[in-house]
Amino acid sequence: MAAFERFYEAEYPPVDSVVMAKIISIGETMFQAKLLEYDKTAFILRSCILGNGRLVRATRRSTAFKLGDEVPRHVLRVEPSTDFIDLSSKGLPYEEARYHKEQYHKSKMVVSILRHTCIQMNLDEKSCENLVRNTSWYFDKKFDRRGKTYEIFQGAASNPCVLDECDIDTETRATLLRVIRLKFAPKLVALRSVVEVTCFTYEGIDAIKRALREGLSVAIDSCPLEVGVTLP
């Protein structure tokens, strides 16, 4: 669906912003990359041309890419008339890179939620775009921060009223909320503990059985408890 090809309302990334780029081609003088959030192709120069015409290769550290690598990079230049986007070959500091990768994965989850909502409702292309515009793009514009929708959706799982300001009908809202709750459902965690118990009389065996049954009695539906016996 074309409505989900880009994560944000702007068709092109702003200059000096950070984007996630996937390396799709490696050339002698440049890398070709797909902008994962904008469905655009960008280029990363692996050399630069000095004023005297000499070609100087960029540092090896900044251009050590492999096909399929997904890396955050600053946008240096955007020319909408020619659809040309130039990215920096210089990497980001570790903490900044990790932050932008987390933001990308949060935005990717928002897109996944909206896509599944459209699929379940069998919406056409225009309706899908309206849903994205009235939810994800709306919250990003309202709070002037990319990725804010993730936090809104996460809060909607327990407080649905945060979606009331979205311009969507009741059926779409109910379906969206159902998908949100499914995506943000708590992950089940299984804990296992080994407890060694010993006894030397028949009375001790009976006492151990009573103690284990008492432990099982405190189990609840949301946190079941099982006890098994392992012989030495």
Residue frames as a rotation matrix with the C-alpha (Angstrom) as fourth column:
MET 1
0.580 0.814 0.000 0.00
0.814 -0.580 0.000 0.00
0.000 0.000 -1.000 0.00
ALA 2
-0.067 -0.636 0.769 1.44
0.585 -0.649 -0.486 3.34
0.809 0.417 0.415 -1.05
ALA 3
0.668 0.413 0.619 0.02
-0.195 -0.706 0.681 5.00
0.718 -0.576 -0.391 2.08
PHE 4
0.946 -0.307 0.104 2.57
-0.013 0.285 0.958 3.12
-0.324 -0.908 0.266 4.18
GLU 5
0.578 -0.772 0.264 5.62
0.664 0.257 -0.702 3.63
0.475 0.581 0.661 1.96
ARG 6
-0.430 -0.706 0.563 6.66
0.099 -0.656 -0.748 6.64
0.898 -0.266 0.352 4.02
PHE 7
-0.379 0.195 -0.905 6.36
0.891 0.340 -0.300 7.08
0.249 -0.920 -0.303 7.77
TYR 8
-0.453 0.091 -0.887 5.87
0.486 -0.809 -0.331 10.84
-0.748 -0.581 0.322 7.89
GLU 9
0.578 0.813 -0.073 3.76
0.413 -0.369 -0.833 13.43
-0.704 0.451 -0.549 6.10
ALA 10
0.323 -0.539 -0.778 6.71
-0.674 -0.708 0.211 15.21
-0.665 0.455 -0.592 4.46
GLU 11
0.993 0.073 -0.096 7.64
-0.121 0.632 -0.765 13.64
0.004 0.771 0.636 1.14
TYR 12
0.319 -0.947 -0.043 11.35
0.202 0.112 -0.973 14.45
0.926 0.301 0.227 1.60
PRO 13
0.405 -0.237 -0.883 13.46
0.914 0.126 0.385 14.48
0.019 -0.963 0.268 4.77
PRO 14
0.997 -0.079 0.000 14.61
-0.078 -0.993 0.084 17.90
-0.007 -0.084 -0.996 6.03
VAL 15
0.291 -0.956 0.034 18.24
0.040 -0.023 -0.999 18.84
0.956 0.292 0.031 5.56
ASP 16
-0.501 -0.634 0.589 20.33
-0.636 -0.192 -0.748 18.10
0.587 -0.749 -0.307 8.69
SER 17
0.474 0.670 0.571 17.79
-0.876 0.423 0.231 15.55
-0.087 -0.609 0.788 9.90
VAL 18
-0.666 -0.663 0.340 18.75
-0.648 0.741 0.177 11.92
-0.370 -0.102 -0.924 10.55
VAL 19
0.423 0.782 -0.458 17.29
-0.903 0.405 -0.143 9.11
0.074 0.474 0.877 8.45
MET 20
0.100 -0.332 0.938 17.61
-0.261 0.901 0.346 5.33
-0.960 -0.280 0.003 8.39
ALA 21
0.298 -0.113 -0.948 19.28
-0.953 -0.098 -0.288 4.18
-0.061 0.989 -0.137 5.19
LYS 22
0.552 -0.095 0.829 19.61
-0.036 0.990 0.137 0.64
-0.833 -0.105 0.543 3.85
ILE 23
-0.330 -0.779 -0.533 22.59
-0.673 -0.201 0.711 0.03
-0.661 0.593 -0.459 1.56
ILE 24
0.631 0.639 0.440 21.29
-0.096 0.627 -0.773 -1.47
-0.770 0.445 0.457 -1.72
SER 25
0.861 -0.399 0.317 24.24
0.427 0.226 -0.876 -0.87
0.278 0.889 0.364 -4.07
ILE 26
0.491 -0.792 -0.363 27.99
0.185 -0.313 0.932 -0.32
-0.851 -0.525 -0.008 -3.69
GLY 27
0.936 -0.178 0.304 29.79
0.269 -0.193 -0.943 1.64
0.227 0.965 -0.133 -6.40
GLU 28
0.084 -0.996 -0.011 33.35
0.872 0.079 -0.483 2.80
0.483 0.031 0.875 -6.84
THR 29
-0.748 -0.400 0.530 32.66
0.202 -0.897 -0.392 6.37
0.632 -0.187 0.752 -5.77
MET 30
-0.516 0.629 0.581 29.35
-0.830 -0.535 -0.157 6.14
0.212 -0.563 0.799 -3.91
PHE 31
-0.921 0.381 0.081 26.84
0.318 0.856 -0.408 3.95
-0.225 -0.350 -0.909 -2.11
GLN 32
-0.523 0.846 0.104 23.20
-0.400 -0.351 0.846 3.82
0.753 0.401 0.522 -3.09
ALA 33
-0.975 0.172 -0.142 20.76
0.201 0.405 -0.892 3.55
-0.096 -0.898 -0.430 -0.20
LYS 34
-0.229 0.965 0.128 17.03
0.414 -0.022 0.910 3.23
0.881 0.261 -0.394 0.29
LEU 35
-0.800 0.056 0.597 15.51
-0.495 -0.623 -0.606 5.60
0.338 -0.781 0.526 2.83
LEU 36
-0.821 0.426 -0.381 13.40
0.478 0.877 -0.051 3.24
0.312 -0.224 -0.923 4.92
GLU 37
-0.454 0.664 -0.594 11.13
0.547 -0.319 -0.774 5.99
-0.703 -0.676 -0.219 6.26
TYR 38
-0.128 0.355 -0.926 10.51
-0.430 -0.861 -0.270 7.85
-0.894 0.364 0.263 3.00
ASP 39
0.452 0.249 0.856 10.60
0.532 0.696 -0.483 5.28
-0.716 0.674 0.182 0.17
LYS 40
0.909 -0.272 -0.317 13.27
-0.414 -0.687 -0.597 7.32
-0.055 0.674 -0.737 -1.57
THR 41
0.627 -0.778 0.035 16.71
0.756 0.598 -0.267 6.54
0.187 0.194 0.963 -2.92
ALA 42
0.909 -0.410 -0.080 19.71
-0.351 -0.854 0.383 8.43
-0.226 -0.320 -0.920 -1.54
PHE 43
0.627 -0.770 -0.120 23.45
0.288 0.372 -0.883 8.42
0.724 0.519 0.455 -2.15
ILE 44
0.867 -0.489 -0.095 26.45
-0.026 -0.234 0.972 8.34
-0.498 -0.840 -0.216 0.16
LEU 45
0.720 -0.664 -0.204 29.68
-0.434 -0.201 -0.878 9.52
0.542 0.720 -0.433 -1.45
ARG 46
0.854 -0.503 -0.134 32.70
0.464 0.618 0.635 7.42
-0.237 -0.605 0.761 -0.58
SER 47
-0.317 -0.943 0.102 35.06
0.936 -0.294 0.195 10.07
-0.154 0.157 0.975 -2.01
CYS 48
0.628 0.484 -0.609 35.13
0.410 -0.871 -0.269 13.83
-0.661 -0.081 -0.746 -2.41
ILE 49
0.315 -0.473 0.823 36.42
0.881 -0.176 -0.438 16.14
0.352 0.863 0.361 -5.16
LEU 50
-0.030 -0.421 -0.907 38.75
0.693 -0.663 0.285 18.93
-0.720 -0.620 0.312 -4.11
GLY 51
0.588 0.296 -0.753 38.99
-0.131 -0.884 -0.449 22.30
-0.798 0.363 -0.480 -5.79
ASN 52
-0.246 -0.776 -0.580 41.90
-0.796 -0.181 0.578 21.22
-0.554 0.604 -0.573 -7.98
GLY 53
0.320 0.487 -0.813 39.90
-0.891 0.447 -0.083 18.30
0.323 0.750 0.577 -9.35
ARG 54
-0.725 -0.629 -0.282 41.73
-0.487 0.757 -0.436 15.63
0.488 -0.179 -0.854 -7.34
LEU 55
0.423 0.848 -0.318 39.59
-0.387 0.487 0.783 12.72
0.819 -0.208 0.534 -6.14
VAL 56
-0.655 -0.618 0.435 40.22
-0.631 0.129 -0.765 11.95
0.417 -0.775 -0.475 -2.48
ARG 57
-0.179 0.578 -0.796 38.79
0.232 0.811 0.537 8.78
0.956 -0.088 -0.280 -0.99
ALA 58
0.425 0.426 0.798 36.89
-0.672 -0.442 0.594 9.21
0.606 -0.789 0.099 2.26
THR 59
-0.424 -0.629 0.651 38.12
-0.905 0.322 -0.278 7.57
-0.035 -0.707 -0.706 5.42
ARG 60
-0.687 0.096 -0.720 37.79
-0.183 0.936 0.299 3.82
0.703 0.338 -0.626 5.46
ARG 61
-0.929 0.297 -0.222 36.02
0.317 0.325 -0.891 3.86
-0.192 -0.898 -0.396 8.80
SER 62
-0.504 0.766 -0.399 33.17
-0.452 -0.627 -0.634 6.05
-0.736 -0.140 0.662 7.55
THR 63
0.068 0.528 -0.846 32.37
-0.998 0.038 -0.056 3.94
0.003 0.848 0.530 4.50
ALA 64
-0.917 -0.399 -0.005 32.74
-0.399 0.916 -0.049 0.36
0.024 -0.043 -0.999 5.73
PHE 65
-0.009 0.992 0.122 29.31
-0.878 0.051 -0.476 -0.76
-0.478 -0.111 0.871 4.53
LYS 66
-0.935 -0.093 0.343 27.98
0.072 0.896 0.438 -4.08
-0.348 0.434 -0.831 3.32
LEU 67
-0.643 0.757 -0.116 24.91
-0.290 -0.100 0.952 -4.71
0.709 0.646 0.283 1.21
GLY 68
0.116 0.815 -0.568 21.84
0.461 0.462 0.757 -4.74
0.880 -0.350 -0.322 3.42
ASP 69
-0.695 -0.402 -0.596 23.34
0.712 -0.270 -0.648 -2.64
0.100 -0.875 0.474 6.22
GLU 70
0.447 0.819 0.359 20.82
0.623 -0.573 0.533 -0.32
0.642 -0.015 -0.766 7.89
VAL 71
-0.462 -0.749 -0.475 22.54
0.886 -0.361 -0.293 2.80
0.048 -0.556 0.830 9.22
PRO 72
0.675 0.619 -0.402 21.41
0.641 -0.762 -0.095 6.22
-0.364 -0.193 -0.911 10.50
ARG 73
-0.441 -0.823 0.359 22.87
0.896 -0.380 0.229 9.13
-0.052 0.423 0.905 8.54
HIS 74
-0.179 0.303 -0.936 22.51
0.191 -0.923 -0.335 12.91
-0.965 -0.239 0.107 8.38
VAL 75
0.513 0.405 0.757 20.88
0.835 -0.032 -0.549 14.42
-0.198 0.914 -0.355 5.31
LEU 76
-0.450 -0.794 -0.409 23.28
0.594 -0.608 0.527 16.82
-0.667 -0.006 0.745 3.58
ARG 77
-0.810 0.137 -0.570 21.31
-0.464 -0.742 0.483 17.90
-0.357 0.656 0.665 0.55
VAL 78
-0.255 0.803 0.538 17.82
0.571 0.574 -0.587 17.45
-0.781 0.157 -0.605 -0.90
GLU 79
-0.831 0.029 -0.555 16.85
-0.436 -0.654 0.618 18.41
-0.345 0.756 0.556 -4.45
PRO 80
-0.130 0.877 0.462 13.14
-0.011 0.464 -0.886 17.59
-0.991 -0.120 -0.050 -4.98
SER 81
0.418 0.320 -0.850 13.26
-0.774 -0.365 -0.518 18.67
-0.476 0.874 0.096 -8.64
THR 82
-0.073 -0.538 -0.840 15.69
-0.830 0.500 -0.248 15.86
0.553 0.679 -0.483 -9.46
ASP 83
0.879 0.470 -0.073 14.68
-0.324 0.705 0.631 13.55
0.349 -0.531 0.772 -6.59
PHE 84
0.097 -0.943 -0.319 18.30
0.199 0.332 -0.922 13.63
0.975 0.026 0.220 -5.39
ILE 85
0.929 0.136 0.344 19.18
-0.312 -0.212 0.926 13.11
0.199 -0.968 -0.155 -1.73
ASP 86
0.090 -0.979 -0.182 22.75
-0.126 0.170 -0.977 13.20
0.988 0.111 -0.108 -0.46
LEU 87
0.965 0.232 -0.124 23.68
0.065 0.248 0.967 11.62
0.255 -0.941 0.224 2.86
SER 88
0.401 -0.849 0.344 26.74
-0.914 -0.398 0.084 12.06
0.066 -0.348 -0.935 5.03
SER 89
0.324 -0.391 -0.861 29.33
-0.126 0.885 -0.449 9.31
0.938 0.254 0.238 4.94
LYS 90
-0.692 -0.620 0.371 30.28
-0.394 -0.106 -0.913 10.11
0.605 -0.778 -0.171 8.53
GLY 91
-0.236 0.586 -0.775 28.72
0.576 0.727 0.375 7.90
0.783 -0.358 -0.509 11.17
LEU 92
0.425 0.475 0.770 26.86
-0.387 -0.674 0.629 9.13
0.818 -0.566 -0.103 14.26
PRO 93
-0.599 -0.561 0.571 28.12
-0.746 0.132 -0.653 8.77
0.291 -0.817 -0.498 17.84
TYR 94
-0.894 0.165 -0.416 27.03
0.188 0.982 -0.016 5.51
0.406 -0.093 -0.909 19.41
GLU 95
-0.669 0.665 -0.333 24.35
0.422 -0.029 -0.906 6.93
-0.612 -0.747 -0.261 21.73
GLU 96
-0.335 0.545 -0.769 22.86
-0.654 -0.722 -0.226 9.15
-0.678 0.427 0.598 19.03
ALA 97
-0.668 0.050 -0.742 22.81
-0.623 0.507 0.595 6.28
0.406 0.860 -0.308 16.53
ARG 98
-0.893 0.341 -0.293 21.10
0.432 0.832 -0.348 4.01
0.125 -0.437 -0.891 19.05
TYR 99
-0.533 0.715 -0.452 18.48
0.017 -0.525 -0.851 6.68
-0.846 -0.461 0.267 19.77
HIS 100
-0.301 0.415 -0.859 17.59
-0.898 -0.427 0.109 7.12
-0.322 0.803 0.501 16.11
LYS 101
-0.818 0.025 -0.575 17.43
-0.242 0.891 0.384 3.36
0.522 0.453 -0.722 15.56
GLU 102
-0.790 0.565 -0.237 14.97
0.508 0.388 -0.769 3.09
-0.343 -0.728 -0.593 18.44
GLN 103
-0.346 0.671 -0.655 12.88
-0.393 -0.738 -0.549 5.92
-0.852 0.068 0.519 17.00
TYR 104
-0.569 0.087 -0.818 12.85
-0.804 0.148 0.575 4.20
0.172 0.985 -0.014 13.63
HIS 105
-0.884 0.216 -0.414 11.64
0.215 0.975 0.051 0.91
0.415 -0.044 -0.909 15.09
LYS 106
-0.608 0.712 -0.351 8.92
0.310 -0.194 -0.931 2.74
-0.731 -0.675 -0.102 17.05
SER 107
-0.275 0.486 -0.829 7.71
-0.766 -0.633 -0.117 4.48
-0.582 0.603 0.546 13.89
LYS 108
-0.752 -0.057 -0.656 7.87
-0.516 0.670 0.534 1.16
0.409 0.740 -0.534 12.05
MET 109
-0.864 0.472 -0.176 5.58
0.488 0.697 -0.525 -0.39
-0.125 -0.539 -0.833 14.67
VAL 110
-0.364 0.745 -0.559 3.09
-0.196 -0.648 -0.736 2.48
-0.911 -0.158 0.382 14.27
VAL 111
-0.385 0.166 -0.908 3.00
-0.922 -0.120 0.369 1.83
-0.048 0.979 0.199 10.53
SER 112
-0.920 0.021 -0.391 2.51
-0.033 0.991 0.129 -1.88
0.390 0.132 -0.911 11.19
ILE 113
-0.682 0.708 -0.184 -0.47
0.356 0.101 -0.929 -1.14
-0.639 -0.699 -0.321 13.48
LEU 114
-0.152 0.630 -0.762 -2.12
-0.592 -0.675 -0.440 1.10
-0.791 0.384 0.475 10.89
ARG 115
-0.608 -0.119 -0.785 -1.46
-0.760 0.370 0.534 -1.37
0.227 0.921 -0.316 8.07
HIS 116
-0.946 0.262 -0.190 -3.05
0.299 0.933 -0.203 -4.24
0.124 -0.249 -0.961 10.01
THR 117
-0.444 0.822 -0.356 -6.03
0.062 -0.368 -0.928 -2.02
-0.894 -0.434 0.112 10.80
CYS 118
-0.198 0.331 -0.922 -6.54
-0.895 -0.445 0.032 -1.28
-0.400 0.832 0.385 7.10
ILE 119
-0.814 -0.149 -0.562 -6.18
-0.419 0.819 0.391 -4.96
0.403 0.554 -0.729 6.17
GLN 120
-0.860 0.504 -0.073 -8.73
0.416 0.613 -0.671 -6.07
-0.294 -0.608 -0.738 8.76
MET 121
-0.102 0.856 -0.506 -11.21
0.004 -0.508 -0.861 -3.44
-0.995 -0.089 0.049 7.54
ASN 122
-0.128 -0.018 0.992 -10.41
0.911 0.393 0.125 -4.04
-0.391 0.920 -0.034 3.86
LEU 123
0.470 0.263 -0.842 -9.94
0.118 -0.965 -0.236 -0.29
-0.875 0.011 -0.485 3.26
ASP 124
0.763 -0.206 0.613 -9.07
0.627 0.002 -0.779 1.14
0.159 0.979 0.131 -0.14
GLU 125
-0.173 -0.972 0.162 -5.97
0.900 -0.223 -0.376 3.21
0.401 0.081 0.912 -0.84
LYS 126
-0.253 0.124 0.959 -7.58
-0.025 -0.992 0.122 6.57
0.967 0.007 0.254 -0.17
SER 127
0.788 0.598 0.145 -9.15
-0.187 0.009 0.982 5.42
0.586 -0.801 0.119 3.11
CYS 128
0.525 -0.692 -0.495 -5.78
0.838 0.522 0.159 4.06
0.149 -0.498 0.854 4.25
GLU 129
-0.450 -0.720 0.528 -4.11
0.618 -0.678 -0.398 7.39
0.645 0.147 0.750 3.56
ASN 130
0.141 0.585 0.798 -6.87
-0.307 -0.741 0.597 9.22
0.941 -0.329 0.076 5.47
LEU 131
0.906 0.167 -0.390 -6.36
0.269 0.483 0.833 6.91
0.327 -0.859 0.393 8.44
VAL 132
0.037 -0.975 -0.219 -2.62
0.983 0.075 -0.167 7.59
0.179 -0.209 0.961 8.47
ARG 133
-0.448 -0.205 0.870 -3.17
0.302 -0.951 -0.068 11.32
0.842 0.232 0.488 8.02
ASN 134
0.310 0.720 0.621 -5.71
-0.400 -0.494 0.772 11.53
0.863 -0.488 0.134 10.85
THR 135
0.979 -0.025 -0.204 -3.68
0.189 0.502 0.844 9.50
0.081 -0.864 0.496 13.35
SER 136
0.331 -0.937 -0.113 0.07
0.910 0.286 0.301 9.15
-0.250 -0.202 0.947 12.92
TRP 137
-0.391 -0.509 0.767 0.71
0.737 -0.672 -0.070 12.30
0.552 0.538 0.638 10.90
TYR 138
0.492 0.667 0.560 -1.77
0.132 -0.693 0.709 14.25
0.861 -0.274 -0.429 13.02
PHE 139
0.933 -0.139 -0.331 0.00
0.340 0.041 0.940 13.47
-0.117 -0.989 0.086 16.31
ASP 140
0.000 -0.993 0.118 3.47
0.990 0.017 0.143 14.05
-0.144 0.116 0.983 14.84
LYS 141
-0.271 -0.043 0.962 2.37
0.492 -0.865 0.101 17.50
0.827 0.500 0.256 13.65
LYS 142
0.734 0.644 0.215 0.54
0.127 -0.441 0.888 18.36
0.667 -0.625 -0.405 16.88
PHE 143
0.884 -0.421 -0.205 3.53
0.250 0.054 0.967 17.58
-0.396 -0.905 0.153 19.10
ASP 144
0.773 -0.588 -0.239 6.10
-0.599 -0.553 -0.579 18.62
0.209 0.591 -0.779 16.47
ARG 145
-0.206 -0.842 0.499 8.08
-0.868 0.393 0.304 15.45
-0.452 -0.370 -0.812 17.07
ARG 146
0.022 0.148 -0.989 8.51
-0.736 0.671 0.084 12.39
0.676 0.726 0.123 14.92
GLY 147
-0.597 -0.254 -0.761 7.65
0.117 0.911 -0.396 9.16
0.793 -0.325 -0.514 16.67
LYS 148
-0.786 0.345 0.513 5.22
-0.617 -0.410 -0.671 10.73
-0.021 -0.844 0.535 19.15
THR 149
0.128 0.915 -0.382 2.43
-0.866 0.291 0.407 8.52
0.484 0.279 0.830 17.80
TYR 150
-0.278 -0.300 -0.912 4.11
0.084 0.939 -0.335 5.45
0.957 -0.170 -0.236 19.30
GLU 151
-0.990 -0.118 -0.072 3.68
0.087 -0.125 -0.988 6.89
0.107 -0.985 0.134 22.78
ILE 152
-0.444 0.895 0.031 0.07
-0.893 -0.440 -0.089 7.85
-0.066 -0.067 0.996 22.03
PHE 153
0.167 0.497 -0.852 -0.79
-0.576 0.750 0.325 4.36
0.800 0.436 0.411 20.80
GLN 154
-0.601 -0.463 -0.652 0.99
0.243 0.671 -0.700 2.78
0.762 -0.579 -0.291 23.76
GLY 155
-0.951 0.278 0.135 -1.11
-0.250 -0.432 -0.867 4.90
-0.183 -0.858 0.480 26.13
ALA 156
-0.245 0.915 -0.320 -4.29
-0.936 -0.137 0.324 4.10
0.253 0.379 0.890 24.18
ALA 157
-0.475 0.018 -0.880 -3.94
-0.051 0.998 0.048 0.44
0.879 0.067 -0.472 25.09
SER 158
-0.604 0.227 -0.764 -5.03
0.788 0.317 -0.528 1.30
0.123 -0.921 -0.371 28.65
ASN 159
-0.316 0.476 -0.821 -6.62
0.267 -0.786 -0.558 4.72
-0.911 -0.395 0.122 28.08
PRO 160
-0.282 0.198 0.939 -8.60
0.935 0.274 0.224 4.71
-0.213 0.941 -0.263 24.79
CYS 161
0.675 0.654 -0.342 -9.83
0.578 -0.756 -0.307 8.28
-0.459 0.010 -0.888 25.21
VAL 162
-0.141 -0.794 -0.591 -6.52
0.001 -0.598 0.802 9.59
-0.990 0.113 0.085 23.82
LEU 163
-0.813 -0.118 0.569 -7.85
0.529 0.255 0.809 8.60
-0.241 0.960 -0.144 20.37
ASP 164
0.130 0.976 -0.172 -10.99
0.777 -0.209 -0.594 10.72
-0.616 -0.056 -0.786 20.73
GLU 165
0.213 -0.073 -0.974 -9.41
-0.231 -0.973 0.022 13.71
-0.949 0.221 -0.224 18.99
CYS 166
-0.844 -0.506 0.177 -8.62
0.015 0.309 0.951 11.66
-0.536 0.805 -0.253 15.88
ASP 167
-0.142 0.795 -0.590 -10.99
-0.869 -0.385 -0.310 12.28
-0.473 0.469 0.746 12.98
ILE 168
-0.884 -0.093 -0.459 -11.95
-0.313 0.845 0.433 8.63
0.347 0.526 -0.776 12.44
ASP 169
0.063 0.997 -0.049 -15.31
-0.683 0.078 0.726 6.84
0.728 -0.012 0.685 12.59
THR 170
0.355 0.185 0.917 -16.42
-0.910 0.291 0.293 4.57
-0.213 -0.939 0.272 15.41
GLU 171
0.994 0.050 0.100 -15.78
-0.025 0.972 -0.232 1.30
-0.109 0.228 0.967 13.55
THR 172
0.469 -0.882 0.046 -12.27
0.101 0.002 -0.995 2.34
0.877 0.472 0.090 12.52
ARG 173
0.016 -0.434 0.901 -11.51
-0.857 -0.470 -0.212 3.51
0.516 -0.768 -0.380 16.04
ALA 174
0.654 0.305 0.693 -12.63
-0.666 0.667 0.335 0.18
-0.360 -0.680 0.639 17.53
THR 175
0.942 -0.334 -0.021 -10.57
0.264 0.783 -0.564 -1.83
0.204 0.526 0.826 15.04
LEU 176
0.241 -0.888 0.392 -7.51
-0.193 -0.440 -0.877 0.37
0.951 0.135 -0.277 15.56
LEU 177
0.161 -0.131 0.978 -7.82
-0.972 -0.191 0.134 0.03
0.169 -0.973 -0.158 19.33
ARG 178
0.913 0.202 0.354 -8.10
-0.270 0.950 0.155 -3.75
-0.305 -0.237 0.923 19.05
VAL 179
0.700 -0.715 -0.006 -4.91
0.366 0.365 -0.856 -3.91
0.614 0.597 0.517 16.96
ILE 180
0.111 -0.647 0.754 -3.11
-0.578 -0.659 -0.481 -1.54
0.809 -0.382 -0.447 19.35
ARG 181
0.449 0.120 0.885 -3.97
-0.874 0.262 0.408 -3.71
-0.183 -0.957 0.223 22.35
LEU 182
0.988 -0.119 0.101 -2.80
0.140 0.963 -0.230 -6.80
-0.070 0.241 0.968 20.49
LYS 183
0.464 -0.862 0.206 0.54
0.217 -0.116 -0.969 -5.19
0.859 0.494 0.133 19.57
PHE 184
-0.238 -0.558 0.795 1.16
-0.603 -0.557 -0.571 -3.78
0.761 -0.615 -0.204 23.04
ALA 185
0.838 0.534 -0.116 -0.05
-0.271 0.591 0.760 -6.82
0.474 -0.605 0.639 24.97
PRO 186
0.322 -0.753 0.574 2.39
-0.899 -0.054 0.434 -7.74
-0.295 -0.656 -0.694 27.74
LYS 187
0.021 -0.425 -0.905 4.77
-0.619 0.705 -0.346 -10.52
0.785 0.567 -0.248 26.79
LEU 188
0.944 0.327 0.036 4.46
-0.248 0.634 0.732 -13.70
0.217 -0.700 0.680 28.82
VAL 189
-0.086 -0.990 0.113 7.51
-0.810 0.003 -0.587 -14.53
0.580 -0.142 -0.802 30.89
ALA 190
0.789 0.304 -0.533 8.05
-0.023 0.883 0.470 -18.04
0.613 -0.358 0.704 32.23
LEU 191
0.027 -0.753 0.657 10.05
-0.928 -0.263 -0.263 -18.33
0.372 -0.603 -0.706 35.44
ARG 192
0.663 0.106 -0.741 11.46
0.021 0.987 0.160 -21.61
0.748 -0.121 0.652 36.68
SER 193
0.061 -0.623 0.780 13.00
-0.942 -0.293 -0.160 -22.29
0.329 -0.725 -0.605 40.03
VAL 194
0.108 -0.126 -0.986 14.51
0.070 0.990 -0.119 -25.46
0.992 -0.057 0.116 41.46
VAL 195
0.188 0.036 0.981 13.85
-0.930 -0.314 0.190 -26.04
0.315 -0.949 -0.026 45.15
GLU 196
-0.423 -0.411 -0.807 15.51
-0.139 0.910 -0.391 -28.93
0.895 -0.053 -0.442 46.96
VAL 197
0.251 0.546 0.799 13.43
-0.935 -0.077 0.346 -30.52
0.250 -0.834 0.491 49.71
THR 198
-0.570 -0.474 -0.671 14.34
-0.242 0.877 -0.415 -33.51
0.785 -0.074 -0.615 51.85
CYS 199
0.345 0.640 0.686 12.57
-0.910 0.050 0.411 -35.65
0.229 -0.767 0.600 54.41
PHE 200
-0.701 -0.689 -0.188 13.44
-0.584 0.704 -0.403 -38.71
0.410 -0.173 -0.896 56.46
THR 201
-0.811 0.513 0.282 10.04
0.110 0.607 -0.787 -39.88
-0.575 -0.607 -0.548 57.75
TYR 202
-0.473 0.733 0.489 6.56
0.854 0.246 0.458 -40.49
0.216 0.634 -0.742 56.35
GLU 203
0.397 0.605 -0.690 5.33
0.754 -0.644 -0.130 -37.46
-0.523 -0.469 -0.712 58.30
GLY 204
-0.318 -0.612 -0.724 7.89
0.018 -0.767 0.641 -35.33
-0.948 0.191 0.255 56.47
ILE 205
-0.901 0.039 0.432 6.66
0.431 0.200 0.880 -36.52
-0.053 0.979 -0.197 53.07
ASP 206
0.055 0.998 0.037 3.11
0.991 -0.059 0.121 -35.58
0.123 0.030 -0.992 53.95
ALA 207
0.291 -0.003 -0.957 4.27
0.464 -0.874 0.143 -32.18
-0.837 -0.485 -0.253 55.19
ILE 208
-0.760 -0.612 -0.221 6.08
0.062 -0.407 0.911 -31.48
-0.648 0.678 0.347 51.89
LYS 209
-0.622 0.607 0.495 2.94
0.744 0.260 0.615 -32.42
0.244 0.751 -0.613 49.92
ARG 210
0.376 0.803 -0.462 0.82
0.900 -0.435 -0.024 -30.06
-0.220 -0.407 -0.886 52.03
ALA 211
-0.055 -0.491 -0.869 3.35
0.223 -0.855 0.469 -27.24
-0.973 -0.168 0.156 51.58
LEU 212
-0.935 -0.311 0.172 3.41
0.212 -0.100 0.972 -27.66
-0.285 0.945 0.159 47.80
ARG 213
-0.255 0.923 0.289 -0.40
0.917 0.136 0.374 -27.74
0.306 0.361 -0.881 47.58
GLU 214
0.372 0.342 -0.863 -0.54
0.686 -0.727 0.007 -24.59
-0.625 -0.595 -0.506 49.68
GLY 215
-0.561 -0.648 -0.515 1.77
0.067 -0.656 0.752 -22.90
-0.825 0.387 0.412 47.18
LEU 216
-0.847 0.286 0.447 -0.47
0.508 0.193 0.839 -23.92
0.154 0.938 -0.309 44.28
SER 217
0.036 0.957 -0.288 -3.48
0.990 -0.074 -0.123 -22.41
-0.139 -0.281 -0.950 46.06
VAL 218
0.079 -0.045 -0.996 -2.12
0.265 -0.962 0.065 -18.87
-0.961 -0.269 -0.064 45.66
ALA 219
-0.847 -0.379 0.373 -1.88
0.429 -0.074 0.900 -19.13
-0.314 0.922 0.225 41.86
ILE 220
0.016 0.842 -0.540 -4.22
-0.142 -0.532 -0.835 -16.89
-0.990 0.090 0.111 39.81
ASP 221
0.705 0.370 0.605 -5.40
0.479 0.380 -0.791 -17.00
-0.523 0.847 0.091 36.19
SER 222
0.938 -0.346 -0.023 -3.03
-0.270 -0.688 -0.674 -14.27
0.217 0.638 -0.739 35.06
CYS 223
-0.070 -0.985 0.156 -0.11
-0.944 0.015 -0.331 -15.94
0.323 -0.170 -0.931 36.83
PRO 224
0.849 0.433 -0.302 -0.51
-0.348 0.890 0.296 -19.74
0.397 -0.146 0.906 36.81
LEU 225
-0.038 -0.845 0.534 1.77
-0.995 0.084 0.062 -21.90
-0.097 -0.529 -0.843 38.91
GLU 226
0.749 0.196 -0.633 2.92
-0.336 0.936 -0.107 -25.45
0.572 0.293 0.766 38.30
VAL 227
0.151 -0.689 0.709 4.88
-0.929 0.146 0.340 -27.75
-0.338 -0.710 -0.618 40.58
GLY 228
0.701 -0.001 -0.713 6.68
-0.387 0.839 -0.382 -30.82
0.598 0.544 0.588 39.34
VAL 229
0.682 -0.469 0.561 8.78
-0.442 0.347 0.827 -33.40
-0.583 -0.812 0.029 41.12
THR 230
0.519 -0.630 -0.578 12.20
-0.578 0.239 -0.780 -34.40
0.630 0.738 -0.240 39.81
LEU 231
0.983 -0.167 0.070 13.73
0.065 0.686 0.725 -37.46
-0.169 -0.708 0.685 41.36
PRO 232
0.345 -0.930 -0.127 17.51
-0.779 -0.359 0.514 -37.44
-0.524 -0.079 -0.848 41.97
